[in-house]
Amino acid sequence: YQRRVHGGTGISTNPINLPASTQLPVAVYRASNPIHVPVSLISIQRLQLTRKAMEAWMDDDEAEEIVKGCYVRVLVDKANSGKVYRLSEVVGISNDAEYKLGEYGKTTKHMTLQYGDQISTCKIDHISNSAITAAEFEAWTVMMDHCGVPILTNEDVVYKLRKVKTYILLCEQDGDGKK
């Protein structure tokens, strides 16, 4: 069993901030197979999409396919002790109520995210620009295991990053530096 989800940006161990030659992943999930090494925090961080990157891609007609399969750090609660974030996979983009998104301005675009077997929609302004933490990564792996959802492997990350690099190179050849 394999599930392929296109999207993302990444290539370095830093969250995706979309400088000129960035990245775009395609997530590939494999059923449990002992020869595949489960993904590491550093690998997930390579596939992290930031709010800043998303703002840069808001007008990209192919943005949904680019971001599918990327990972975000999403604000889920503002507790008394501070903000609570969760690591989630981007599974789509949808349109809903209009809101203001930072420097970009008004938008109706929302991200559809998966956490374990839960799917939810959130405003892009709830996506963090900060790196995914070890605690958030651990909570995500526990939830994925609890729900029986296969976790991508480090091999999948390499595959995804190759797809991203190819997409970016094609965009640069077309002279469109935005993608």
N, C-alpha and C positions, 0 to 999 in steps of 0.2 A: 504494500500500500504506500503510495506517495501522494502528497498534496502539494501542489505548487501554487504560490501566491506571488504575483509580480509586485515590485515596488522597492522603494527605499533609497537611501544614499548612505555612504559610509567609507571605506578604504583606510582611514587612519583609526587609531584607537580612541580618538576624540569624537564627541558627538558631532553629527552632521551639521555644519554651518554653511554649506554651499559656497565655498570660495570657488574660483574659476573652474578648476578641474577636480570636481568632487566625485561622488559615488552614488549608485542606485541599486539596491539589492533585489533579488528574487528569492524569496524564502522557499526552501524545499524541506519538507518534513518526511522523516522515515519512521516506520514502525520500529519498535524496539529491536535492535540488532546489535549484538555484542561487539561487532567489529567497528562500530561507529562510536566515536567519543562524543559524549554530550557537550553541548555548547558551554563555553566559559563566560564569565562576566566580561572579560576583555573583548571576546568575540561579539557578544550582544552589544557592547558599547560601540563597536565598529558599525553596527546597523542602527544606531540610535538616530532618530529624526528629532531635531529641535524645533521649537516654535519659530525661531528666526528663519530656519531653512524653509519651513512651511509657508511663512509669509512671502518668502522669495519666489515660491512656486505657485502662489495663488492663481495667477493668470495663465498658467501652463495647462493647455488642453489635455495633456497626458498626465497630469499630476496624480490622478487616482491610481493609475497603473504604476507610477513611479514610487508612490509611498506605500502601497500594499506590501506587507511583509516586513516593513520596518518596525522598529520598536520605539516607543515613546515613554517618557516619564510623565504621568498624568496626575494632576492634583485631584484627589478624591475627597478630602476633608480639610477643614481649617479648624483643628483642635486647639484647645486652650494652650497646649504646650508647643504649638507650631503647626505647620502645614504637613499633611500626610500625602505621600505620593505612592503610586503603584506603577509597576512596569507592565505595559500592555502592548499587544501586537496590533498594528494598523491593518484592518481588513477592508476598509473602504472609506469613501468620502460621500457625504450626502448634503442636501440643501434643506435648511430648516429656518427658524426665525432669524432675522437679521440682528447683528450685534457688531460692536466696534472691536477690531483686532489690531491693537498696537499701532505701529507706524503705517500699516496697510490701509486702515480705514474700515469702512463698513463691508461686511460680507455675510453671506448666508451659508457658507461652507462649514460643515461639522465633520469630525472624524468618527468613524465607526471602529470601535476597539474591541479586542477579545482578551479576556483575562480568564484563564482556565476554560470552562465551558460557558462562560457568561459573555454576552455581546451587549455593548452599550454605545451610545452616541454622546459625544461631548463637543463643546466649543473648542476651537483651536487655541483660544487664549488660556485654556487650562493645561496646555502642554508646556513642560519645563524646558528651559535652555541649559539646565545643569545636568551633569553626568549621572547616570544610573548608579545607585549605591549598591554595595555588597548586600545589605539587608533587604533592599527591594528585589534584587536578583534572587536571593534565597527564598523569599516569600513567593515569588513567581514560580520558581522550580517546584516548590512544595505544592502550590495550587495546581499546577499542570499535572503533577504526578497524582494528586488526590482525585482530579477529574478524569484521569486516564487519557489526557491529550498528549500526543507525542511532542517531544521537544526537539527542535532542530539540532543538528550536530555541527561541530567545527568544520567538517567537510562541506556542509550545506552553506555555511557562511562564506567559504572560499568560492563556491560556485556562484553564490548570489553576488559577491563583490565583483567577480569577473563579468557578470551580466551588467552590473552597474557601469563598470569601466567601459564596456563596449557601447552601451547606450550613450554615455557622455562623449565618447570619441565620435560617434555618429552625429550627435548634436553639434559638436564643435566643427565637424566637416561641413555641416549644413549652414554654419555661420551663426547659429543661435546660441549665444553664450548664456542665456537664462537657464537652459536645461542643463 
